[in-house]
Structure formats: C-alpha cells, structure tokens
Amino acid sequence: MLFENEPYYELVQLIAGIHINIRKYTEKQIKVINMTYPQLGAMMALIRKEGITQKELAALLETDTTTSKVLCDSLEKKGWLERTSDKRDRRVNRLNLTESGKQMYAEAMNLIQTGYEKVFNKVQQDELNRVLPFLGSLYHEIKEITRKKQGRLIG
C-alpha cells in the first residue's frame, strides 16, 4: 500500500500542511482589510487575466460557476469588481477589478508580503528550479485523477 511507504505519506502531509498554513497566515493578514481568502484568490486571477468571464474565473479557481458568481457578487458589492457586457455577446459578462479593487489587492499583497519574504528568501533559486517541475507534474497528475469518475474521464 502506497501510504505505508513513509516518504509518500510525508510528502502528502507536507503539501497539505503548507497549504493550510499559507491559508491561515494569509487569512489573518487580510482580515484587517475585510477581505477573504477566496476574494483574494479571485483578485489574483483577475490581475493576471483581465476581462475574463465568470465561467473562465471558475475554471482558473477550480470551482463551479455558482461559487464564482457568489464570489463576484461579493467583490462587486465592495466596489472592487465591475461586470461589463461582452461587446459580441451581451449575455456574457466580462470581469475587471475597479481602481479601488486594484488598490485593495495591492494592500492585501503588502500585508502578506513580509511573512512570505521571510520564508521564501530562505529558498535558493537552484532549489526552486529542482522542485517546481516535480511539484507541477504532481499537481497535474493529481488534477487528472480528480477528473476521473467510475473509470472514465469526464469532459
């Protein structure tokens, strides 16, 4: 059995622990500006890809369209996001951060930056170059098995 092999078990525990603690730290830092972790995630996606649809945002966040809509509603209510009708298809809304949203994103990043720098400044570039391809491959393999249902791929 795979998890009887200690290194595999340790790998899963470390990855889960890193995720949990990054989220806890981030949530604590951004709470002071009334921002949630999912809101920050959406804003990160929108900074990188402006003008996407709610469906595209859901795909980037690896969530469903209902969750994406609720998230967009909360960002819009705070004045951090605006929806505009697509010029070619008025049924489709394009998402963009407002100037206020961009400022709040920058503030959030400033709040979390100090802690991240303390951790990541200890990681050497050659270590990153070795571990990132492995983690990327692992991520894509895990993502692929989550798409499987009863022995066949969905989609």
Number of C-alpha atoms within 10 A of each C-alpha: 4 8 10 8 9 9 11 12 12 12 11 12 12 12 11 12 12 12 11 12 11 15 14 12 13 21 18 15 21 21 13 11 11 12 19 17 16 15 18 19 15 19 24 15 17 20 15 8 14 13 19 17 20 23 18 17 24 19 13 15 16 11 12 13 15 12 14 24 15 12 20 22 15 16 21 18 11 13 14 21 22 19 19 14 13 15 10 7 8 10 8 16 18 18 23 22 23 16 13 13 20 18 13 20 22 11 14 20 17 13 18 17 13 10 14 14 11 10 9 10 9 8 11 9 9 8 9 12 10 10 10 11 11 11 12 11 11 12 11 11 11 11 12 11 12 11 12 12 9 6 8 9 11 9 5
